[in-house]
Amino acid sequence: MLTDQELQEMEARANAATEGPWDVWMQFNVLNKNGRGVAAAGGYQTNVNQEKEFKANLSNAAFIAAARTDLPRVIAELREARAVIESIANSIGDTCAISAIVNDYTNDQIANEYLKREGQG
């Protein structure tokens, strides 16, 4: 499971990076929104399948470029999901506590409490 510390570290790296969105240019170069280079995703090597290498580099560049905007969105979504889970857990805890209190009473005790509150007991 991703810890809060790891999530904060990821967010800090994303916040420190050049502002996005980023895009791919000339197959392997990743540029920021102002057209300045922020990363390069490979090149050609000798004695390899150049078509396969080209496709891999292009995929890597696309991944790097998309990560600039994807990661902040994932972090925000994860934080929102954790908040919902915490809220549900708190509600369940409250419900269990109320249920435990109610289960400690017999029907007669509940009726007597009701009558007392209504001024009839």
Contacts in CASP RR format, 6 or more apart in sequence:
PFRMAT RR
TARGET T0000
AUTHOR 0000-0000-0000
METHOD contacts of the structure
MODEL  1
MLTDQELQEMEARANAATEGPWDVWMQFNVLNKNGRGVAAAGGYQTNVNQ
EKEFKANLSNAAFIAAARTDLPRVIAELREARAVIESIANSIGDTCAISA
IVNDYTNDQIANEYLKREGQG
2 78 0 8 1.000
7 75 0 8 1.000
7 78 0 8 1.000
7 79 0 8 1.000
10 71 0 8 1.000
10 75 0 8 1.000
11 72 0 8 1.000
11 75 0 8 1.000
14 68 0 8 1.000
14 71 0 8 1.000
14 72 0 8 1.000
14 75 0 8 1.000
17 38 0 8 1.000
17 68 0 8 1.000
18 32 0 8 1.000
18 36 0 8 1.000
18 38 0 8 1.000
18 68 0 8 1.000
19 32 0 8 1.000
19 33 0 8 1.000
20 32 0 8 1.000
20 33 0 8 1.000
20 68 0 8 1.000
20 69 0 8 1.000
21 33 0 8 1.000
21 65 0 8 1.000
21 68 0 8 1.000
21 69 0 8 1.000
22 30 0 8 1.000
22 31 0 8 1.000
22 32 0 8 1.000
22 33 0 8 1.000
22 38 0 8 1.000
22 39 0 8 1.000
22 64 0 8 1.000
22 65 0 8 1.000
22 66 0 8 1.000
22 68 0 8 1.000
22 69 0 8 1.000
23 30 0 8 1.000
23 31 0 8 1.000
23 33 0 8 1.000
23 35 0 8 1.000
23 65 0 8 1.000
24 30 0 8 1.000
24 31 0 8 1.000
24 58 0 8 1.000
24 61 0 8 1.000
24 62 0 8 1.000
24 65 0 8 1.000
25 31 0 8 1.000
25 35 0 8 1.000
27 54 0 8 1.000
27 57 0 8 1.000
27 58 0 8 1.000
27 61 0 8 1.000
28 40 0 8 1.000
28 41 0 8 1.000
28 42 0 8 1.000
28 43 0 8 1.000
28 57 0 8 1.000
28 58 0 8 1.000
28 60 0 8 1.000
28 61 0 8 1.000
29 37 0 8 1.000
29 39 0 8 1.000
29 40 0 8 1.000
29 41 0 8 1.000
29 61 0 8 1.000
30 37 0 8 1.000
30 38 0 8 1.000
30 39 0 8 1.000
30 40 0 8 1.000
30 41 0 8 1.000
30 61 0 8 1.000
30 64 0 8 1.000
30 65 0 8 1.000
31 37 0 8 1.000
31 38 0 8 1.000
32 38 0 8 1.000
38 68 0 8 1.000
39 61 0 8 1.000
39 64 0 8 1.000
40 61 0 8 1.000
41 57 0 8 1.000
41 58 0 8 1.000
41 60 0 8 1.000
41 61 0 8 1.000
41 64 0 8 1.000
42 57 0 8 1.000
42 60 0 8 1.000
42 61 0 8 1.000
43 53 0 8 1.000
43 57 0 8 1.000
44 50 0 8 1.000
44 53 0 8 1.000
44 54 0 8 1.000
45 53 0 8 1.000
102 110 0 8 1.000
105 113 0 8 1.000
112 121 0 8 1.000
115 121 0 8 1.000
END
